[in-house]
Every structure is written in C-alpha cells, then in structure tokens.
Amino acid sequence: MPPKRITGKRRLRVALSLALPAALVFGVLGASDALPWWQAVLGWLATAALSAILLRAYLARLRAAIEIIATKPSADDIDPRTDVLGMGAILRLMQRALANKDGAIARLEREGDTILDSLPDAVLLIDRELMIRRGNKAALRLFDINIVGRGLTAVLRGPELLDAVGLAVREAKRGEIEIELAGRGWAIELRANIEPLPRHAGDETWAILALHDQTERKRTERLRADFVANASHELRTPLSTLVGFIKTLSSGAADDAATRNRFLTIMDEQADRMARLVGDLMSLSRIEMGESDQPTDRIELADLAHSTVEALQLKAQARGISLTLKIETGLPPVLGDEDELAQLIQNLVDNAIKYSRPNTTVEIALTRTETPPSMAKAAPHGVLRIAVKDQGKGIPREHLPRLTERFYRVDAARSHALGGTGLGLAIVKHITNHHRGLLSIDSTLGEGSTFAVQIPAANPNDARSLLSPRSSRTN
C-alpha cells in the first residue's frame, strides 16, 4: 500500500521547524547589533526557504523508494539515484534473512516429521473442519489406509471422540477419552489424548490427536480379573471336598482302612482335577496375552498331527475308540507355534475321545483347502485344514455359538465325570485366533460332531528352516 502524500501546509510546518535553530542564531545576531534587524530577518527567511526546497526533494526521493519497496520487494528494482537511505542494501539483508528463515522452517518441518514418525503412538493433525492434515507412520499402520486428506468421521466414528475434537478446535479445550477400533477380528482399545493447537493464520485452532494402544494392558487386567473369578468358582468344589475329607480323617476315620482308602482315592481325583484346571487356566492366559502377535515359525503340521494323535492312542483304546489319521500328501508348512498347535490338536482329539460313543471311530483329516474370504489377507499362500470328526450324541444347535466360552458345558455333570475343565475349546479358539485361523463347528444330533480349524500356510518358497516335533524332540 503506497504511503500517504504530504501536503504543502505540513511541509511548510516541517521546514519552519527545521529553520528554528537558524532563527535563534539570527535573533541573537540582531539583538547584539552584529547584524541589522532586516538582514537577520532576511537570513532566517532564506534559511527557511532552503530547508523547504531540500525537504521537498528528499521527501520525493524517499516516497519513490518506499513505493518501489511496497510494490516490488526486490533489491534489483530500486533505483540507486533514489536510494537516499540505502534501502537496497537493507532489502538485500532482509531477503537473505527471509531465505534463511524459509530454509530453517523447512528443516524444522522435516525434523518434526522425523520425530513424529519415530513415536510409537499414532498422531493425527486435525483442522477446524475435522479433516486429517497429517499423520505419522504409526497412524498409517494403525488404520492401514492413507488417512491424510480424509475426514476424521470416515476413520473414527466414536461420537465422544468427535465431540472432544470439536471442542478442541472450537473452544481450545483439551480432552482424554477411551475408544475402541473394531473390524480386525478383535477390538483395539485406544486412549485418545486431544490437545488444541493455536494457529496464527486466520486465528484458527487445530487439534493434535494422539492414540495410545492399550489393548494389551486392558486384556491383561481382564485376564487377571477373570482368572480370579473363574478359578475361585471352579476350585471351590474340589477344595471343599478335600477340606471335608481331611477333617473327617483327622477326627478318627483314618483308623478305618476301607474308609481311608476310599477318601484318599477321591482326594487324589479332586487334586488331579484342580491341577488340570490350574494348568488350563495358565495356558489360556498365556495364549491370550500374546494373541495380538502372529507366530512366525514354520511348522510341519503333518508331522505334528501324526505325533500328537499317536500319543492319544492308548487313551482312545481304553474307551474302545479307534483313531484314524488321513494326511494329504505334499502339504506345505504353516506359520505357527509348535506347542500351541500340538495343544490345539490334542484338545480336539481328546474331546472327541471323551464324548464319542464306545466302539466308534474318531476321524482326523489334514488337507489343503480353499481359502475363505475372511482369511484372504492373513493367508496369501493358502490354508491347511485339520478336522476332527466323532460319532458322539451330537450337540444341540443352540449350544454351538457358546461352546468356546470359558467353563461353558452342554452337560456339566458328564463333563465333570469325564475330567473336563470346560476350558479345552476356549483354548482351541484362542490358539486359532493367535494363528489368524478360523474355527468351525458342525454337529448333527444322533450322528456326531466335526470340529475343524483352518491355519494359514507358510510361503513355500521361503528358505527358512522348519520346526517339526521329530526334530525338536531329538535335540
């Protein structure tokens, strides 16, 4: 914007002000008779006129220089003849300072991006319209999509979170809430911290949204609470039995050999039941705590199935059950944890032995099958399916969805009589989830049930060494 023009009256006042010292000098000379009064007055008028002429010339040059700087801010556009104040040199210094400032800002932005990308938590920069302006690498991994430029409502739909971000950008209020991010097979629990970010441009306020994954901590807390509740419930009966028998034996019943032996047999059974229960609870807790990390060992599932089924042959024969194992040839390895997969096969076959009718056959089949759509991402190299089919009484269809719940039993009395803890299928479910697999249950009353687990196959071209039960047990 060009400067305002200086009027003639204003220049006259400025010129007279500049000539004021000369007026004092000429006044002293006239008062001391060094000069006649008329000469002193003429001298002062001449000085004032010369000041006005010089002032007008310099003001014109200064105004021209200011107009050039205002309209064309480049040192090369300034005419040296009008640069009475050295504005060209000053402008060159300013341009160099601005260039250095722009470079420093660019370096700071690069360093800021590097710092944000190194953070383990997802960080999003949200503008006043709730659009995502920037996200670090952790945010891209969390959402698995390009979130920059998208609306926050398209990425996170929690109304409480959106309200908190809205308060941050509208009223500069910080917030902290807990949300769940679903849609990945299990919920991811996040703690969201929202901080307002004042901006100078347009006096707007943006928001910084930091998302901390606390799934493992929450799961651990729930596991601890569930463990205490379930253990106290399931251990109450055997503990009460043991305490009652111990008191009875202590009161004199130990002198009766028949009574003592009968009590000791029952106490041994109850102690075994508690040991199995505690063992299954510990296994379940261990599997759940590591469930979010997919195993990466290459396991020969065919060898593992063969050795596990072989170990259960004696138990099956004791109940008059035949075990048959059919393994498709040329199967690739799977990515998994050997101990967990062995426990999965053992639990499925052991359940089939327990609940099959005497003198029947339990069929175990390991094949390669078509990849279900829900496993397409987790199993790019195909799927192996292990199915265990029994010839038991079958399970009513209304019970099927709840079979993998902890301590859920279709027939509690029969389960206790057979030594079941009610945790076998819960362990199978969590091992399957840990391996990014799929568990299916099909049952027909009067004919039997089929429990099938599908596990992602490993890359057949991967040259890493394999783990098999035979090699691991010989070391």
C-alpha positions as CSV (number, residue, x, y, z in Angstrom):
1,M,0.0,0.0,0.0
2,P,1.7,3.4,-1.1
3,P,2.3,5.9,1.7
4,K,0.1,9.0,2.1
5,R,1.1,12.1,0.3
6,I,2.5,15.0,2.5
7,T,0.5,18.2,1.9
8,G,2.1,21.7,1.4
9,K,1.0,23.0,4.8
10,R,2.6,20.0,6.5
11,R,5.8,20.6,4.6
12,L,5.8,24.3,5.5
13,R,5.5,23.4,9.2
14,V,8.3,20.9,9.0
15,A,10.5,23.4,7.1
16,L,9.9,26.1,9.7
17,S,10.7,23.6,12.4
18,L,14.0,22.8,10.7
19,A,14.8,26.6,10.4
20,L,14.0,27.3,14.1
21,P,17.7,26.9,15.2
22,A,18.7,29.4,12.4
23,A,16.0,31.9,13.7
24,L,17.6,31.7,17.2
25,V,21.0,32.4,15.7
26,F,19.9,35.4,13.6
27,G,17.9,36.7,16.5
28,V,21.0,36.8,18.7
29,L,23.0,38.5,16.0
30,G,20.3,41.2,15.5
31,A,19.9,41.7,19.3
32,S,23.7,42.2,19.7
33,D,23.8,44.7,16.8
34,A,26.1,42.3,14.9
35,L,23.6,42.4,12.0
36,P,20.9,44.9,11.2
37,W,17.4,43.5,12.0
38,W,16.4,43.5,8.4
39,Q,19.4,41.4,7.4
40,A,18.7,38.9,10.3
41,V,15.1,38.6,9.1
42,L,16.2,38.0,5.5
43,G,18.8,35.5,6.6
44,W,16.2,33.5,8.6
45,L,13.7,33.6,5.6
46,A,16.4,32.4,3.2
47,T,17.3,29.5,5.6
48,A,13.6,28.5,5.9
49,A,13.1,28.6,2.1
50,L,16.2,26.5,1.5
51,S,15.1,24.0,4.1
52,A,11.7,23.7,2.4
53,I,13.3,23.1,-1.0
54,L,15.7,20.5,0.3
55,L,12.9,18.8,2.3
56,R,10.7,18.6,-0.7
57,A,13.4,16.9,-2.8
58,Y,14.4,14.4,-0.2
59,L,10.7,13.6,0.6
60,A,10.1,12.9,-3.1
61,R,13.0,10.5,-3.3
62,L,12.0,8.8,0.0
63,R,8.5,8.4,-1.2
64,A,9.6,6.9,-4.5
65,A,11.9,4.4,-2.7
66,I,9.1,3.4,-0.3
67,E,6.6,2.9,-3.3
68,I,9.1,0.6,-5.0
69,I,9.7,-1.4,-1.9
70,A,6.0,-1.7,-1.3
71,T,5.1,-2.8,-4.9
72,K,8.2,-4.7,-6.0
73,P,10.1,-6.1,-2.9
74,S,13.3,-6.8,-4.7
75,A,16.6,-5.0,-4.2
76,D,17.2,-5.0,-8.0
77,D,14.1,-2.9,-8.5
78,I,15.4,0.1,-6.5
79,D,17.0,2.9,-8.5
80,P,20.3,3.8,-6.8
81,R,19.6,7.5,-7.6
82,T,16.5,7.5,-5.4
83,D,18.0,5.2,-2.7
84,V,18.9,8.1,-0.4
85,L,18.6,5.9,2.7
86,G,20.4,2.8,1.4
87,M,17.2,0.8,1.2
88,G,18.6,-1.5,-1.4
89,A,21.2,-2.8,0.9
90,I,18.7,-3.1,3.7
91,L,16.3,-5.0,1.5
92,R,19.0,-7.4,0.4
93,L,19.7,-8.2,4.0
94,M,16.0,-8.7,4.6
95,Q,15.7,-11.1,1.6
96,R,18.7,-13.1,2.8
97,A,17.2,-13.3,6.3
98,L,13.8,-14.4,4.9
99,A,15.5,-17.1,2.7
100,N,17.4,-18.3,5.8
101,K,14.1,-18.3,7.7
102,D,12.3,-20.3,5.0
103,G,15.2,-22.9,5.0
104,A,15.1,-23.1,8.8
105,I,11.3,-23.6,8.7
106,A,11.7,-26.4,6.1
107,R,14.4,-28.1,8.2
108,L,12.2,-27.8,11.3
109,E,9.3,-29.4,9.4
110,R,11.5,-32.2,8.2
111,E,12.8,-32.8,11.7
112,G,9.3,-32.6,13.1
113,D,8.1,-35.3,10.6
114,T,11.1,-37.5,11.6
115,I,10.3,-37.1,15.3
116,L,6.6,-37.8,14.7
117,D,7.3,-40.9,12.7
118,S,9.6,-42.2,15.4
119,L,6.8,-42.1,18.0
120,P,5.1,-45.5,18.8
121,D,1.7,-43.8,19.2
122,A,-0.4,-42.8,16.3
123,V,-0.5,-38.9,16.0
124,L,-3.0,-37.0,13.8
125,L,-3.2,-33.3,13.0
126,I,-6.9,-32.2,12.7
127,D,-8.0,-28.9,11.2
128,R,-11.1,-26.9,12.1
129,E,-13.3,-28.8,9.6
130,L,-12.2,-32.1,11.3
131,M,-10.1,-33.0,8.3
132,I,-6.8,-35.0,8.8
133,R,-4.0,-32.8,7.7
134,R,-1.1,-35.0,8.8
135,G,-0.5,-38.5,10.3
136,N,2.7,-40.2,11.3
137,K,3.8,-43.7,10.4
138,A,2.2,-45.3,13.5
139,A,-1.2,-43.8,12.4
140,L,-0.8,-45.3,8.9
141,R,0.0,-48.7,10.4
142,L,-2.9,-48.5,12.8
143,F,-5.6,-47.6,10.2
144,D,-3.9,-49.5,7.3
145,I,-5.1,-46.8,4.8
146,N,-4.0,-43.4,3.6
147,I,-5.7,-41.2,6.1
148,V,-4.3,-37.8,5.1
149,G,-6.9,-35.6,3.5
150,R,-9.8,-37.7,4.8
151,G,-12.4,-36.6,7.3
152,L,-12.0,-37.8,10.8
153,T,-15.5,-39.1,10.8
154,A,-14.6,-41.5,8.0
155,V,-11.7,-43.0,10.1
156,L,-13.0,-42.9,13.6
157,R,-16.8,-42.9,14.2
158,G,-16.9,-42.6,18.0
159,P,-19.3,-39.8,18.9
160,E,-17.5,-39.0,22.1
161,L,-14.2,-38.7,20.3
162,L,-15.6,-36.4,17.6
163,D,-17.2,-34.2,20.2
164,A,-13.9,-33.9,22.1
165,V,-12.0,-33.0,18.9
166,G,-14.7,-30.5,18.1
167,L,-14.3,-28.8,21.5
168,A,-10.6,-28.7,20.9
169,V,-10.8,-26.8,17.6
170,R,-13.7,-24.6,18.6
171,E,-13.0,-23.8,22.2
172,A,-9.4,-24.8,22.6
173,K,-10.3,-27.4,25.3
174,R,-8.1,-30.5,25.8
175,G,-9.6,-33.9,26.3
176,E,-8.8,-37.5,27.1
177,I,-11.2,-40.5,26.4
178,E,-11.1,-44.2,25.7
179,I,-12.3,-45.7,22.4
180,E,-12.4,-49.0,20.6
181,L,-11.3,-49.5,17.0
182,A,-13.1,-52.6,15.6
183,G,-13.2,-54.5,12.4
184,R,-9.9,-56.6,12.6
185,G,-11.1,-59.8,14.2
186,W,-10.8,-58.3,17.6
187,A,-11.2,-54.8,19.1
188,I,-8.2,-52.5,19.5
189,E,-8.6,-50.4,22.7
190,L,-7.2,-46.9,22.4
191,R,-6.7,-44.0,24.8
192,A,-7.2,-40.7,22.8
193,N,-5.5,-37.5,24.0
194,I,-6.7,-34.3,22.3
195,E,-4.7,-31.1,22.5
196,P,-5.7,-27.8,20.9
197,L,-3.1,-26.3,18.6
198,P,-3.5,-22.5,18.1
199,R,-2.5,-21.2,14.7
200,H,-1.8,-17.6,13.6
201,A,-3.3,-17.9,10.2
202,G,-6.9,-16.8,10.4
203,D,-6.7,-17.1,14.2
204,E,-7.8,-20.8,13.8
205,T,-7.3,-23.6,16.3
206,W,-6.4,-27.1,15.1
207,A,-6.1,-30.2,17.2
208,I,-3.4,-32.9,17.8
209,L,-4.9,-36.3,18.4
210,A,-2.6,-38.9,19.9
211,L,-3.9,-42.5,20.0
212,H,-2.2,-44.9,22.5
213,D,-2.9,-48.6,22.0
214,Q,-3.7,-50.1,25.5
215,T,-5.2,-53.3,24.2
216,E,-2.6,-55.5,25.9
217,R,-2.9,-53.6,29.2
218,K,-6.7,-53.9,29.2
219,R,-6.6,-57.5,28.2
220,T,-4.1,-58.3,31.0
221,E,-6.4,-56.6,33.5
222,R,-9.4,-58.6,32.3
223,L,-7.4,-61.8,32.3
224,R,-6.4,-61.2,35.9
225,A,-9.9,-60.5,37.0
226,D,-11.4,-63.4,35.0
227,F,-8.7,-65.7,36.3
228,V,-9.5,-64.9,39.9
229,A,-13.3,-65.2,39.4
230,N,-13.2,-68.4,37.3
231,A,-10.6,-70.1,39.5
232,S,-12.4,-69.3,42.7
233,H,-15.6,-70.7,41.2
234,E,-14.2,-73.8,39.8
235,L,-11.8,-74.6,42.7
236,R,-14.5,-74.2,45.3
237,T,-16.0,-77.7,44.9
238,P,-12.7,-79.8,44.9
239,L,-11.3,-77.6,47.7
240,S,-14.4,-78.1,49.8
241,T,-14.2,-81.9,49.2
242,L,-10.6,-82.0,50.2
243,V,-11.1,-80.0,53.3
244,G,-14.1,-82.1,54.4
245,F,-12.2,-85.4,53.9
246,I,-9.1,-84.1,55.7
247,K,-11.3,-83.1,58.7
248,T,-13.1,-86.4,58.6
249,L,-9.8,-88.4,58.5
250,S,-8.4,-86.2,61.3
251,S,-11.4,-86.9,63.5
252,G,-10.7,-90.6,63.6
253,A,-11.9,-92.0,60.3
254,A,-8.3,-92.7,59.3
255,D,-8.4,-95.7,61.6
256,D,-10.8,-97.4,59.2
257,A,-8.7,-98.7,56.3
258,A,-11.6,-99.1,53.9
259,T,-12.9,-95.6,54.6
260,R,-9.4,-94.1,54.5
261,N,-8.6,-95.7,51.1
262,R,-11.9,-94.6,49.6
263,F,-11.4,-91.0,50.9
264,L,-7.8,-90.9,49.6
265,T,-8.9,-92.1,46.2
266,I,-11.5,-89.3,46.0
267,M,-9.0,-86.7,47.3
268,D,-6.5,-87.8,44.6
269,E,-9.1,-87.4,41.9
270,Q,-10.0,-83.9,43.2
271,A,-6.4,-82.9,43.4
272,D,-5.9,-84.0,39.8
273,R,-8.9,-82.0,38.8
274,M,-7.5,-78.9,40.4
275,A,-4.1,-79.4,38.8
276,R,-5.8,-79.8,35.3
277,L,-7.9,-76.7,35.9
278,V,-4.9,-74.5,37.0
279,G,-2.9,-75.8,34.1
280,D,-5.6,-75.0,31.6
281,L,-6.1,-71.5,33.1
282,M,-2.4,-70.8,32.9
283,S,-2.3,-72.0,29.3
284,L,-5.3,-69.9,28.3
285,S,-3.9,-66.8,30.0
286,R,-0.5,-67.2,28.3
287,I,-2.1,-67.6,24.9
288,E,-4.4,-64.6,25.3
289,M,-1.6,-62.3,26.4
290,G,0.3,-63.0,23.2
291,E,-2.7,-63.3,20.9
292,S,-2.1,-60.0,19.0
293,D,1.3,-61.2,17.6
294,Q,1.1,-63.8,14.9
295,P,3.6,-66.7,15.2
296,T,6.4,-66.8,12.6
297,D,7.9,-70.3,13.0
298,R,7.5,-72.7,10.0
299,I,5.8,-75.9,11.4
300,E,5.3,-79.2,9.6
301,L,1.7,-79.7,10.7
302,A,1.5,-83.2,9.2
303,D,4.3,-84.4,11.5
304,L,2.8,-82.6,14.5
305,A,-0.6,-84.2,13.9
306,H,0.9,-87.6,13.5
307,S,2.9,-87.5,16.8
308,T,0.0,-85.9,18.8
309,V,-2.6,-88.5,17.6
310,E,-0.1,-91.3,18.2
311,A,0.3,-90.2,21.9
312,L,-3.5,-90.4,22.4
313,Q,-3.9,-93.9,21.0
314,L,-3.8,-95.6,24.4
315,K,-6.4,-93.3,25.9
316,A,-8.7,-94.0,22.9
317,Q,-8.2,-97.8,23.2
318,A,-9.1,-97.7,26.9
319,R,-12.5,-96.3,25.8
320,G,-12.9,-98.6,22.8
321,I,-12.3,-95.8,20.4
322,S,-10.4,-96.1,17.1
323,L,-8.4,-93.2,15.8
324,T,-7.8,-92.8,12.1
325,L,-5.5,-90.1,10.6
326,K,-5.6,-89.1,7.0
327,I,-3.0,-86.6,5.7
328,E,-2.9,-85.2,2.2
329,T,0.5,-85.6,0.5
330,G,2.7,-82.6,-0.4
331,L,1.3,-80.2,2.2
332,P,3.3,-77.0,2.8
333,P,4.3,-76.0,6.3
334,V,2.3,-73.4,8.4
335,L,3.4,-70.3,10.3
336,G,2.8,-71.1,13.9
337,D,3.8,-72.0,17.4
338,E,4.6,-75.7,17.8
339,D,3.5,-76.1,21.4
340,E,0.2,-74.3,20.8
341,L,-0.6,-76.2,17.6
342,A,0.1,-79.5,19.4
343,Q,-2.2,-78.4,22.3
344,L,-4.9,-77.5,19.7
345,I,-4.8,-80.9,18.1
346,Q,-4.6,-82.7,21.4
347,N,-7.7,-80.8,22.8
348,L,-9.8,-81.5,19.7
349,V,-8.9,-85.2,19.6
350,D,-9.2,-85.6,23.4
351,N,-12.7,-84.1,23.4
352,A,-13.7,-86.4,20.6
353,I,-12.5,-89.4,22.6
354,K,-14.3,-88.3,25.7
355,Y,-17.7,-87.6,24.0
356,S,-17.7,-90.4,21.4
357,R,-19.8,-93.5,21.9
358,P,-17.9,-96.7,22.7
359,N,-16.7,-98.9,19.9
360,T,-16.8,-96.0,17.3
361,T,-14.2,-94.2,15.2
362,V,-12.7,-90.7,15.5
363,E,-11.5,-89.5,12.1
364,I,-8.7,-86.9,11.9
365,A,-8.1,-85.4,8.5
366,L,-5.4,-82.9,7.4
367,T,-5.9,-81.4,4.0
368,R,-5.3,-78.3,1.9
369,T,-8.5,-76.4,1.3
370,E,-9.8,-73.2,-0.5
371,T,-9.0,-70.0,1.4
372,P,-12.1,-68.5,3.0
373,P,-12.7,-64.8,2.0
374,S,-12.3,-63.8,5.7
375,M,-8.7,-65.3,5.7
376,A,-7.6,-63.9,2.3
377,K,-5.3,-61.2,3.8
378,A,-3.9,-63.5,6.5
379,A,-3.4,-66.5,4.2
380,P,-1.9,-65.3,0.9
381,H,-0.3,-68.8,0.4
382,G,-3.3,-70.9,1.1
383,V,-4.9,-72.7,4.0
384,L,-4.4,-76.1,5.7
385,R,-7.5,-77.6,7.4
386,I,-7.4,-80.1,10.3
387,A,-10.8,-81.6,11.0
388,V,-11.7,-84.0,13.9
389,K,-15.0,-85.9,13.4
390,D,-16.5,-88.0,16.2
391,Q,-19.5,-90.3,16.4
392,G,-21.0,-89.0,19.6
393,K,-24.5,-87.9,20.6
394,G,-24.2,-84.6,18.8
395,I,-24.7,-81.1,20.2
396,P,-28.0,-79.1,20.0
397,R,-27.6,-76.2,17.6
398,E,-28.4,-73.6,20.2
399,H,-25.3,-74.5,22.1
400,L,-22.8,-74.3,19.2
401,P,-22.2,-70.5,19.4
402,R,-21.2,-70.7,23.1
403,L,-19.0,-73.8,23.1
404,T,-15.8,-71.8,23.1
405,E,-16.7,-69.7,26.1
406,R,-14.8,-70.4,29.3
407,F,-16.3,-73.1,31.5
408,Y,-19.4,-73.4,29.2
409,R,-20.6,-77.0,29.3
410,V,-23.5,-78.6,27.4
411,D,-23.7,-81.3,30.0
412,A,-21.9,-80.1,33.2
413,A,-22.3,-83.4,35.1
414,R,-21.0,-85.5,32.3
415,S,-18.1,-83.1,31.7
416,H,-17.1,-83.3,35.4
417,A,-17.3,-87.1,35.3
418,L,-15.0,-87.3,32.3
419,G,-12.5,-84.9,33.9
420,G,-13.2,-81.9,31.7
421,T,-12.3,-78.4,32.9
422,G,-14.6,-76.5,30.5
423,L,-11.6,-74.7,29.0
424,G,-10.5,-77.0,26.2
425,L,-12.4,-75.4,23.4
426,A,-11.7,-71.9,24.7
427,I,-8.0,-72.7,24.4
428,V,-8.6,-74.0,20.9
429,K,-10.4,-70.8,19.9
430,H,-7.6,-68.5,21.2
431,I,-4.9,-70.6,19.6
432,T,-6.8,-70.4,16.4
433,N,-7.1,-66.6,16.7
434,H,-3.4,-66.3,17.6
435,H,-2.6,-68.1,14.3
436,R,-5.0,-65.9,12.4
437,G,-7.0,-69.0,11.6
438,L,-10.7,-70.0,11.5
439,L,-12.6,-72.4,13.8
440,S,-15.8,-74.0,12.6
441,I,-18.1,-76.5,14.5
442,D,-20.8,-78.6,12.8
443,S,-22.9,-81.1,14.7
444,T,-25.9,-83.4,14.0
445,L,-27.9,-84.9,16.8
446,G,-27.5,-88.7,16.9
447,E,-24.6,-88.7,14.4
448,G,-21.8,-86.7,15.9
449,S,-19.8,-83.5,15.6
450,T,-17.0,-82.2,13.4
451,F,-14.5,-79.6,14.8
452,A,-12.4,-78.0,12.0
453,V,-9.5,-75.4,12.2
454,Q,-8.0,-73.7,9.2
455,I,-4.5,-72.4,9.6
456,P,-2.6,-70.1,7.0
457,A,0.1,-71.9,5.1
458,A,3.6,-70.6,5.0
459,N,5.3,-69.3,1.9
460,P,6.6,-72.4,0.1
461,N,9.5,-70.5,-1.4
462,D,10.7,-69.3,2.0
463,A,14.1,-70.9,2.6
464,R,14.0,-70.7,6.4
465,S,14.4,-73.9,8.3
466,L,11.4,-75.9,9.5
467,L,10.4,-76.9,13.0
468,S,8.9,-80.3,13.5
469,P,8.1,-82.4,16.6
470,R,10.6,-85.0,15.5
471,S,13.5,-82.7,15.1
472,S,12.7,-80.7,18.2
473,R,12.3,-83.8,20.4
474,T,15.6,-85.3,19.3
475,N,17.6,-82.2,20.3
